[in-house]
C-alpha cells in the first residue's frame, strides 16, 4: 500500500485545509476574545477606577475642605468675638 502522487496530493490538501481552517479559526477566535476581553476589562476597570477615585477624591476633598474651613472659620470667629467681647466688657467694665 504505497502512496502515489494522487493520494499524497489529496492528503496534503486535506492537511493544509484542516490546519489552515483550524489555525484561522483559533487565531480569529483567540484574537477577538483577547481583544474584546482586554478592551472590556481595561475600559471597565479604568472607568470604574476613575469614577470611584474621582468621586472619592472629590467628595473627600470637598467634605474635608468644607468642613475644615467652615469649622475653623466658625470656631475662630466665634472664639475671637466671645473672648474679645468678654475681655473688653470685663476689663472695660
C-alpha distances in whole Angstrom, upper triangle without the diagonal:
4,7,9,13,13,11,12,16,16,15,17,20,19,20,23,24,24,25,28,29,29,31,34,34,35,37,39,40,40,43,44,45,46,48,50,50,52,54,55,56,57,60,61,61,63,65,66,67,69,71,71,72,75,76,77,78,80,82,82,84,86,87,88,90,91,92,93,95,97,98,99,101,103,103,105,107,108,109,111,113,114,114,116,118,119,120,122,124,125,126,127,129
4,6,10,11,9,10,13,14,13,15,18,18,18,21,23,23,24,27,28,28,30,32,33,34,36,38,39,39,41,43,44,45,47,49,49,51,53,54,55,56,58,60,60,62,64,65,66,68,70,70,71,73,75,76,77,79,81,81,83,85,86,87,88,90,92,92,94,96,97,98,100,102,102,104,106,107,108,110,112,113,113,115,117,118,119,121,123,124,125,126,128
4,7,8,6,6,10,11,10,12,14,15,15,18,19,20,21,23,25,25,27,29,30,31,32,35,36,36,38,40,41,42,44,46,47,48,50,51,52,53,55,57,58,59,61,62,63,65,67,68,69,71,72,73,74,76,78,79,80,82,83,84,86,88,89,90,91,93,94,95,97,99,100,101,103,105,105,107,109,110,111,113,115,116,117,118,120,121,122,124,125
4,5,5,6,9,10,11,12,14,15,16,18,20,21,22,24,25,27,28,30,31,32,34,35,37,38,39,41,42,43,45,47,48,49,51,52,53,55,57,58,59,60,62,64,65,66,68,69,70,72,74,75,76,78,79,80,81,83,85,86,87,89,90,91,93,95,96,97,99,100,101,103,104,106,107,108,110,112,112,114,116,117,118,120,122,123,124,125,127
4,6,5,6,9,10,10,12,14,15,16,18,20,20,22,24,25,26,27,29,31,32,33,35,36,37,39,41,42,43,45,46,47,49,51,52,53,55,56,57,59,60,62,63,64,66,67,68,70,72,73,74,76,78,78,80,81,83,84,85,87,89,89,91,93,94,95,97,99,100,101,103,104,105,107,109,110,111,112,114,115,116,118,120,121,122,123,125
4,5,5,6,9,10,11,12,14,15,16,18,20,21,22,24,25,26,28,30,31,32,34,35,37,38,40,41,42,44,45,47,48,50,51,52,54,55,56,58,60,61,62,64,65,67,68,69,71,72,73,75,77,78,79,81,82,83,85,86,88,89,90,92,93,95,96,98,99,100,102,104,105,106,108,109,110,112,114,115,116,118,119,120,122,123,125
4,5,5,6,8,10,10,12,14,15,16,18,20,21,22,24,25,27,28,29,31,32,34,35,37,38,39,41,42,44,45,47,48,49,51,52,54,55,56,58,59,60,62,64,65,66,68,70,71,72,74,75,76,77,79,81,82,83,85,86,87,89,91,92,93,95,96,97,99,101,102,103,105,107,108,109,110,112,113,114,116,118,119,120,121,123
4,5,5,6,8,10,10,12,14,15,16,18,19,21,22,23,25,26,27,29,31,32,33,35,36,37,39,41,42,43,45,46,47,49,50,52,53,54,56,57,58,60,62,63,64,66,68,69,70,71,73,74,75,77,79,80,81,83,84,85,87,89,90,91,93,94,95,96,98,100,101,102,104,105,106,108,110,111,112,114,116,117,118,119,121
4,5,5,6,8,10,10,12,14,15,16,18,20,21,22,24,25,26,28,29,31,32,33,35,36,37,39,41,42,43,45,46,47,49,51,52,53,55,56,57,59,61,62,63,64,66,67,68,70,72,73,74,76,78,79,80,82,83,84,85,87,89,90,91,93,94,95,97,99,100,101,103,104,105,107,109,110,111,113,114,116,117,118,120
4,5,5,6,9,10,10,12,14,15,16,18,20,21,22,24,25,26,28,29,31,32,34,35,36,38,39,41,42,44,45,46,48,49,51,52,54,55,56,58,59,61,62,63,65,66,68,69,71,72,73,75,76,78,79,81,82,83,85,86,88,89,90,92,93,94,96,98,99,100,102,103,104,106,108,109,110,112,113,115,116,117,119
4,5,5,6,9,10,10,12,14,15,16,18,19,21,22,24,25,26,28,29,31,32,33,35,37,38,39,41,42,43,45,46,48,49,50,52,53,54,56,58,59,60,62,64,65,66,68,69,70,71,73,75,76,77,79,80,81,83,85,86,87,89,90,91,93,95,96,97,99,100,102,103,104,106,107,108,110,112,113,114,115,117
4,5,5,6,8,10,10,12,14,15,16,18,19,20,22,23,25,26,27,29,31,32,33,35,36,37,39,41,42,43,45,46,47,49,50,52,53,54,56,57,58,60,62,63,64,66,67,68,70,71,73,74,75,77,79,79,81,83,84,85,87,88,90,91,93,94,95,97,99,100,101,102,104,105,106,108,110,111,112,113,115
4,5,5,6,8,10,10,12,14,15,16,18,19,20,22,23,25,26,27,29,30,32,33,35,36,37,39,40,42,43,45,46,47,49,50,52,53,55,56,57,59,60,62,63,64,66,67,68,70,72,73,74,76,77,78,80,82,83,84,86,87,88,90,91,93,94,96,97,99,100,101,103,104,105,107,109,110,111,112,114
4,6,5,6,8,10,10,12,14,15,16,18,19,21,22,23,25,26,28,29,31,32,33,35,36,38,39,41,42,43,45,46,48,49,50,52,54,55,56,58,59,60,62,63,65,66,67,69,71,72,73,75,76,77,79,80,82,83,85,86,87,89,90,92,93,95,96,97,99,100,102,103,104,106,108,109,110,111,113
4,5,5,6,8,10,10,12,14,15,16,17,19,21,22,23,25,26,27,29,31,32,33,35,36,37,39,40,42,43,44,46,47,48,50,52,53,54,56,58,58,60,62,63,64,65,67,69,70,71,73,74,75,77,79,80,81,83,84,85,87,88,90,91,92,94,96,96,98,100,101,102,104,106,107,108,109,111
4,5,5,6,8,10,10,12,14,15,16,17,19,20,21,23,25,26,27,29,30,31,33,35,36,37,39,40,41,43,44,46,47,48,50,52,52,54,56,57,58,60,62,63,64,66,67,68,69,71,73,74,75,77,78,79,81,83,84,85,87,88,89,91,93,94,95,97,98,100,101,102,104,105,106,108,109
4,6,5,6,8,10,10,12,14,15,16,18,19,20,22,23,25,26,27,29,30,32,33,35,36,37,39,40,42,43,45,46,47,49,50,52,53,55,56,57,59,60,62,63,65,66,67,69,70,72,73,74,76,77,79,80,82,83,84,86,87,89,90,92,93,94,96,97,99,100,101,103,104,106,107,109
4,6,5,6,8,10,11,12,14,15,16,18,19,21,22,23,25,26,27,29,31,32,33,35,36,38,39,40,42,43,44,46,48,49,50,52,53,54,56,58,59,60,62,63,65,66,67,69,70,71,73,75,76,77,79,80,81,83,85,86,87,89,90,92,93,94,96,97,98,100,102,103,104,105,107
4,5,5,6,8,10,10,12,14,15,16,17,19,20,21,23,25,26,27,29,30,31,33,35,36,37,38,40,41,43,44,46,47,48,50,52,53,54,56,57,58,59,61,63,64,65,67,68,69,71,73,74,75,77,78,79,81,83,84,85,87,89,90,91,92,94,95,96,98,100,101,102,103,105
4,5,5,6,8,10,10,12,14,15,16,17,19,20,21,23,25,26,27,29,30,31,33,35,36,37,39,40,41,43,45,46,47,48,50,52,53,54,56,57,58,60,62,63,64,66,67,68,70,71,73,74,75,77,78,80,81,83,84,85,87,88,90,91,93,94,95,97,98,100,101,102,104
4,6,5,6,8,10,10,12,14,15,16,18,19,21,22,23,25,26,28,29,31,32,33,35,36,38,39,40,42,43,45,46,47,49,50,52,53,55,56,57,59,60,62,63,65,66,67,69,70,72,73,75,76,77,79,80,82,83,85,86,87,89,90,92,93,94,96,98,99,100,101,103
4,6,5,6,8,10,10,12,14,15,16,17,19,21,21,23,25,26,27,29,31,32,33,35,36,37,39,40,42,43,44,46,47,49,50,52,53,54,56,57,59,60,61,63,64,65,67,69,70,71,73,74,75,77,79,80,81,83,85,86,87,88,90,91,92,94,96,97,98,100,101
4,5,5,6,8,10,10,12,14,15,16,17,19,20,21,23,25,26,27,29,30,31,33,34,36,37,38,40,41,42,44,46,47,48,50,52,52,54,56,57,58,59,61,63,64,65,67,68,69,71,73,74,75,77,78,79,81,83,84,85,87,88,90,91,92,94,95,96,98,99
4,5,5,6,8,10,10,12,14,15,16,17,19,20,22,23,25,26,27,29,30,32,33,35,36,37,39,40,41,43,45,46,47,49,50,52,53,54,56,57,58,60,62,63,64,66,67,68,70,71,73,74,76,77,78,80,82,83,84,86,87,89,90,91,93,94,95,97,98
4,6,5,6,8,10,10,12,14,15,16,17,19,21,22,23,25,26,27,29,30,32,33,34,36,37,39,40,42,43,44,46,47,49,50,52,53,55,56,57,59,60,61,63,64,66,67,69,70,71,73,74,76,77,79,80,82,83,84,86,87,89,90,92,93,94,95,97
4,6,5,6,8,10,10,12,14,15,16,17,19,20,21,23,25,26,27,29,30,31,33,34,36,37,38,40,42,43,44,46,47,48,50,51,53,54,55,57,58,60,61,63,64,65,67,68,70,71,73,74,75,77,79,80,81,83,84,85,87,88,90,91,92,94,95
4,5,5,6,8,10,10,12,14,15,16,17,19,20,21,23,25,26,27,29,30,31,33,35,36,37,38,40,41,42,44,46,47,48,50,51,52,54,56,57,58,59,61,63,64,65,67,68,69,71,73,74,75,77,78,79,81,83,84,85,87,88,90,91,92,94
4,5,5,6,8,10,10,12,14,15,16,17,19,20,22,23,25,26,27,29,30,32,33,35,36,37,39,40,41,43,45,46,47,49,50,52,53,54,56,57,58,60,62,63,64,66,67,68,70,72,73,74,76,77,78,80,82,83,84,86,87,89,90,91,93
4,6,5,6,8,10,10,12,14,15,16,17,19,20,21,23,25,26,27,29,30,32,33,34,36,37,39,40,42,43,44,46,47,49,50,51,53,54,56,57,59,60,61,63,64,66,67,69,70,71,73,75,76,77,79,80,81,83,84,86,87,88,90,91
4,6,5,6,8,10,10,11,14,15,16,17,19,20,21,23,25,26,27,29,30,31,33,34,36,37,38,40,42,43,44,46,47,48,50,51,53,54,55,57,58,60,61,63,64,65,67,68,70,71,73,74,75,77,79,80,81,83,84,85,87,88,90
4,5,5,6,8,10,10,12,14,15,16,17,19,20,21,23,25,26,27,29,30,31,33,35,36,37,38,40,41,42,44,46,47,48,50,51,52,54,56,57,58,60,61,63,64,66,67,68,70,71,73,74,75,77,78,80,81,83,84,85,86,88
4,5,5,6,8,10,10,12,14,15,16,17,19,20,22,23,25,26,27,29,30,32,33,35,36,37,39,40,41,43,45,46,47,49,50,51,53,54,56,57,59,60,61,63,64,66,67,69,70,72,73,74,76,77,79,80,82,83,84,85,87
4,6,5,6,8,10,10,11,14,15,16,17,19,20,21,23,25,26,27,29,30,32,33,34,36,37,39,40,42,43,44,46,47,49,50,51,53,54,56,57,59,60,61,63,64,66,67,69,70,71,73,74,76,77,79,80,81,83,84,86
4,6,5,6,8,10,10,11,14,15,16,17,19,20,21,23,25,26,27,29,30,31,33,34,36,37,38,40,42,43,44,46,47,48,50,51,53,54,55,57,58,60,61,63,64,65,67,68,69,71,73,74,75,77,78,80,81,82,84
4,5,5,6,8,10,10,12,14,15,16,17,19,20,21,23,25,26,27,29,30,31,33,35,36,37,38,40,41,42,44,46,47,48,50,51,52,54,56,57,58,60,61,63,64,66,67,68,70,71,73,74,75,77,78,80,81,83
4,5,5,6,8,10,10,12,14,15,16,17,19,20,22,23,25,26,27,29,30,32,33,35,36,37,39,40,41,43,44,46,47,49,50,51,53,54,56,57,59,60,62,63,65,66,67,69,70,72,73,74,76,77,79,80,81
4,6,5,6,8,10,10,12,14,15,16,17,19,20,21,23,25,26,27,29,30,32,33,34,36,37,39,40,42,43,44,46,47,48,50,52,53,54,56,57,59,60,62,63,64,66,67,69,70,71,73,74,76,77,78,80
4,6,5,6,8,10,10,11,14,15,16,17,19,20,21,23,25,26,27,29,30,31,33,34,36,37,38,40,41,42,44,46,47,48,50,51,53,54,56,57,58,60,62,63,64,65,67,68,70,71,73,74,75,76,78
4,5,5,6,8,10,10,12,14,15,16,17,19,20,21,23,25,26,27,29,30,31,33,34,36,37,38,40,41,42,44,46,47,48,50,51,53,54,56,57,58,60,61,63,64,66,67,68,70,71,73,74,75,77
4,6,5,6,8,10,10,12,14,15,16,17,19,20,22,23,25,26,27,29,30,32,33,35,36,37,39,40,42,43,44,46,47,49,50,52,53,54,56,57,59,60,61,63,65,66,67,69,70,72,73,74,76
4,6,5,6,8,10,10,11,14,15,16,17,19,20,21,23,25,26,27,29,30,32,33,34,36,37,38,40,42,43,44,46,47,48,50,52,53,54,56,57,59,60,61,63,64,66,67,69,70,71,73,74
4,6,5,6,8,10,10,12,14,15,16,17,19,20,21,23,25,26,27,29,30,31,33,34,36,37,38,40,41,42,44,46,47,48,50,51,53,54,56,57,58,60,61,63,64,65,67,68,69,71,73
4,5,5,6,8,10,10,12,14,15,16,17,19,20,21,23,25,26,27,29,30,31,33,34,36,37,39,40,41,43,44,46,47,49,50,51,53,54,56,57,59,60,62,63,64,66,67,68,70,71
4,5,5,6,8,10,10,12,14,15,16,17,19,20,22,23,25,26,27,29,30,32,33,35,36,37,39,40,42,43,44,46,47,49,50,52,53,54,56,57,59,60,62,63,65,66,67,68,70
4,6,5,6,8,10,10,11,14,15,16,17,19,20,21,23,25,26,27,29,30,31,33,34,36,37,38,40,42,43,44,46,47,48,50,52,53,54,56,57,58,60,61,63,64,65,67,68
4,6,5,6,8,10,10,11,14,15,16,17,19,20,21,23,25,26,27,29,30,31,33,34,36,37,38,40,41,43,44,46,47,48,50,51,53,54,56,57,58,60,61,63,64,65,67
4,5,5,6,8,10,10,12,14,15,16,17,19,20,21,23,25,26,27,29,30,31,33,34,36,37,39,40,42,43,44,46,47,49,50,52,53,54,56,57,59,60,62,63,64,66
4,5,5,6,8,10,10,12,14,15,16,17,19,20,22,23,25,26,27,29,30,32,33,35,36,37,39,40,42,43,44,46,48,49,50,52,53,54,56,57,59,60,62,63,64
4,6,5,6,8,10,10,12,14,15,16,17,19,20,21,23,25,26,27,29,30,31,33,34,36,37,38,40,42,43,44,46,47,48,50,52,53,54,56,57,58,60,61,63
4,6,5,6,8,10,10,11,14,15,16,17,19,20,21,23,25,26,27,29,30,31,33,34,36,37,39,40,41,43,44,46,47,48,50,52,53,54,56,57,58,60,61
4,5,5,6,8,10,10,12,14,15,16,17,19,20,21,23,25,26,27,29,30,31,33,34,36,37,39,40,42,43,44,46,47,49,50,52,53,54,56,57,58,60
4,6,5,6,8,10,10,12,14,15,16,17,19,20,21,23,25,26,27,29,30,32,33,34,36,37,39,40,42,43,44,46,47,49,50,52,53,54,56,57,58
4,6,5,6,8,10,10,12,14,15,16,17,19,20,21,23,25,26,27,29,30,31,33,34,36,37,39,40,42,43,44,46,47,48,50,52,53,54,55,57
4,5,5,6,8,10,10,11,14,15,16,17,19,20,21,23,25,26,27,29,30,31,33,34,36,37,39,40,41,43,44,46,47,49,50,52,53,54,56
4,5,5,6,8,10,10,12,14,15,16,17,19,20,21,23,25,26,27,29,30,32,33,34,36,37,39,40,42,43,44,46,47,49,50,52,53,54
4,6,5,6,8,10,10,12,14,15,16,17,19,20,21,23,25,26,27,29,30,31,33,35,36,37,38,40,42,43,44,46,47,48,50,51,53
4,6,5,6,8,10,10,11,13,15,16,17,19,20,21,23,25,26,27,29,30,31,33,35,36,37,39,40,42,43,44,46,47,48,50,51
4,6,5,6,8,10,10,11,13,15,16,17,19,20,21,23,25,26,27,29,30,32,33,35,36,37,39,40,42,43,44,46,47,48,50
4,6,5,6,8,10,10,11,13,15,16,17,19,20,21,23,25,26,27,29,30,32,33,34,36,37,39,40,42,43,44,46,47,48
4,6,5,6,8,10,10,11,13,15,16,17,19,20,21,23,25,26,27,29,31,31,33,34,36,37,38,40,42,43,44,46,47
4,6,5,6,8,10,10,11,13,15,16,17,19,20,21,23,25,26,27,29,30,31,33,35,36,37,39,40,42,43,44,46
4,6,5,6,8,10,10,11,13,15,16,17,19,20,21,23,25,26,27,29,30,32,33,35,36,37,39,40,42,43,44
4,6,5,6,8,10,10,11,13,15,16,17,19,20,21,23,25,26,27,29,30,32,33,34,36,37,39,40,41,43
4,6,5,6,8,10,10,11,14,15,16,17,19,20,21,23,25,26,27,29,30,31,33,34,36,37,38,40,41
4,6,5,6,8,10,10,12,14,15,16,17,19,20,22,23,25,26,27,29,30,32,33,35,36,37,38,40
4,6,5,6,8,10,10,12,14,15,16,17,19,21,22,23,25,26,27,29,31,32,33,35,36,37,39
4,6,5,6,8,10,10,11,14,15,16,17,19,21,21,23,25,26,27,29,30,32,33,35,36,37
4,6,5,6,8,10,10,12,14,15,16,17,19,20,21,23,25,26,27,29,30,32,33,34,36
4,6,5,6,8,10,10,12,14,15,16,18,19,20,22,23,25,26,27,29,31,32,33,34
4,6,5,6,8,10,10,12,14,15,16,18,19,21,22,23,25,26,27,29,31,31,33
4,6,5,6,8,10,10,12,14,15,16,17,19,20,21,23,25,26,27,29,30,31
4,6,5,6,8,10,10,12,14,15,16,17,19,20,21,23,25,26,27,28,30
4,6,5,6,8,10,10,12,14,15,16,17,19,21,22,23,25,26,27,29
4,6,5,6,8,10,10,12,14,15,16,18,19,20,22,23,25,26,27
4,6,5,6,8,10,10,12,14,15,16,17,19,20,22,23,24,26
4,6,5,6,8,10,10,12,14,15,16,17,19,20,21,23,24
4,6,5,6,8,10,10,12,14,15,16,17,19,20,21,23
4,6,5,6,8,10,10,12,14,15,16,18,19,20,21
4,6,5,6,8,10,10,12,13,15,16,17,19,20
4,6,5,6,8,10,10,11,13,15,16,17,19
4,6,5,6,8,10,10,11,14,15,15,17
4,6,5,6,8,10,10,12,14,15,16
4,5,5,6,8,10,10,12,13,15
4,5,5,6,8,10,10,11,13
4,6,5,6,8,10,10,11
4,6,5,6,8,10,10
4,5,5,6,8,9
4,6,5,5,8
4,6,5,5
4,6,5
4,5
4
